[in-house]
């Protein structure tokens, strides 16, 4: 199984337009070579370098998409931020770590080294992971014993440190 994007290269820098500093739209994603027995897909985007919120919520999640039909092979750029999408088949989106539905792009603290964002596609042997707007914990628990295969795509993003000097804004790399 393969996951790739026309928006950025694997381990490359994600363009600013796909971040909270830009247009905050989801990147284009495509996948192929699903395993036999795949009945649905799930996709998550997590910041593995973010400060962990709690032991119960160990990752910072930017996107939770599930109940994706295996006949869908791509998401176009700027997927709507709706709980349910019929495009033409149904796709459900869950609650991310920002507390909202849909994609919310990278926005690490200014001055941090580049954060890594991992898009993970899960091929599952079940059709339905639950209703739209489910939380990440529920999706993870439901998927736990049903994952056939995974594929990952990683990107990086770093915000420049902003310093104030005599009322003017100056940008400097950390």
C-alpha positions in Angstrom: 0.0 0.0 0.0 1.3 3.5 -0.9 0.4 7.0 0.2 1.7 10.1 -1.7 0.9 13.7 -2.3 1.3 16.1 -5.3 1.4 18.9 -2.7 4.7 17.9 -1.0 7.4 15.2 -1.1 7.8 12.6 1.6 10.0 14.1 4.3 9.8 17.4 2.5 8.6 20.8 3.7 4.8 21.2 3.5 4.0 24.5 1.6 2.7 27.3 3.8 -0.7 27.3 2.2 -1.5 24.0 3.8 -0.6 25.3 7.3 -2.5 27.5 9.8 -0.1 30.3 8.7 -1.5 30.1 5.2 -4.9 29.0 3.7 -5.2 26.1 6.2 -6.5 23.8 3.5 -5.8 20.0 3.4 -3.2 18.8 0.9 -4.0 16.6 -2.0 -3.4 12.9 -1.1 -3.5 9.7 -3.2 -3.1 6.1 -2.4 -2.8 2.8 -4.2 -2.2 -1.0 -3.8 -4.8 -1.6 -1.1 -4.6 -5.1 0.5 -7.3 -7.7 -0.3 -10.0 -7.8 2.2 -10.0 -4.0 2.7 -13.5 -2.8 3.5 -12.7 0.8 4.5 -9.9 3.2 5.1 -9.0 5.7 7.8 -6.6 8.6 7.6 -5.0 10.6 10.4 -2.4 13.4 10.5 -0.5 13.8 13.7 2.3 16.1 14.9 4.8 13.7 16.5 6.9 16.6 17.9 4.2 18.5 19.7 4.2 18.6 23.5 2.0 15.7 24.6 -1.3 17.0 26.2 -1.8 14.0 28.6 -1.2 10.3 28.8 -4.8 9.8 27.6 -4.1 12.0 24.5 -0.5 11.2 23.7 -0.4 12.8 20.2 -1.5 16.1 18.7 -3.9 15.2 15.9 -4.6 17.6 13.0 -7.0 15.4 11.0 -9.2 12.4 11.5 -11.0 10.9 8.5 -12.7 7.5 8.4 -15.4 5.3 6.8 -13.6 5.9 3.5 -14.7 3.5 0.8 -11.9 1.5 -0.7 -13.1 2.7 -4.1 -11.9 6.2 -3.2 -8.3 6.6 -4.2 -7.6 10.3 -3.5 -8.6 13.4 -1.7 -8.4 16.6 -3.6 -6.8 19.7 -2.2 -9.0 21.6 0.3 -11.4 18.8 1.5 -14.4 20.4 3.1 -14.4 20.7 6.9 -17.7 18.9 7.3 -18.6 16.0 9.6 -20.0 14.1 6.6 -18.9 14.5 3.0 -20.7 12.9 0.1 -18.1 13.2 -2.7 -19.8 11.1 -4.2 -19.4 8.4 -1.6 -19.6 9.1 2.1 -16.5 10.1 4.2 -16.7 10.9 7.9 -14.4 13.3 9.8 -13.8 13.2 13.5 -12.7 15.7 16.2 -9.0 16.7 16.0 -6.9 18.0 18.9 -8.1 21.6 18.2 -11.6 20.4 19.0 -12.9 20.9 15.5 -13.9 18.7 12.6 -11.8 18.5 9.4 -8.2 19.4 8.7 -6.4 22.0 10.7 -2.9 22.6 9.4 0.5 22.8 11.1 1.3 25.7 13.5 4.1 24.7 15.8 5.3 27.3 18.3 7.5 30.0 16.6 11.1 29.3 17.1 10.7 25.5 17.6 12.7 23.3 15.3 10.7 21.9 12.4 7.9 19.6 13.6 7.2 16.3 11.7 3.6 15.7 10.6 2.7 12.1 9.7 -0.2 11.3 7.5 -1.1 7.6 8.2 -3.6 5.7 6.0 -5.1 2.6 7.6 -6.6 -0.2 5.5 -9.3 -1.9 7.6 -11.3 -5.1 7.4 -14.5 -3.4 8.7 -16.7 -1.0 6.9 -17.9 1.4 9.6 -15.9 2.9 12.5 -18.8 4.8 13.9 -20.7 8.0 13.3 -19.3 11.3 12.1 -17.6 13.6 14.6 -16.2 10.7 16.7 -13.2 11.5 18.9 -9.8 10.1 18.2 -9.8 7.7 21.1 -13.0 6.0 19.9 -11.6 5.7 16.3 -8.4 4.2 17.6 -10.2 1.7 19.8 -12.6 0.6 17.0 -9.7 0.2 14.5 -7.4 -1.6 17.0 -8.0 -5.2 15.8 -9.0 -4.5 12.3 -5.9 -2.9 10.7 -4.8 -4.9 7.6 -2.0 -2.5 6.5 -0.8 1.1 6.9 1.1 3.6 4.7 2.7 6.8 5.9 3.7 10.1 4.4 5.7 12.6 6.4 6.2 16.3 6.0 7.9 19.0 8.0 7.0 22.6 9.0 8.8 25.2 10.9 7.6 28.7 11.8 10.2 31.5 12.0 10.8 33.3 15.3 9.3 36.7 15.3 11.1 39.4 17.3 10.1 43.0 18.0 12.6 45.8 17.6 11.6 49.5 17.8 8.0 48.7 16.8 9.1 46.9 13.6 8.6 43.2 13.0 11.7 41.3 12.0 11.9 37.7 11.2 14.9 35.6 12.1 15.5 31.9 11.9 16.1 30.1 15.2 
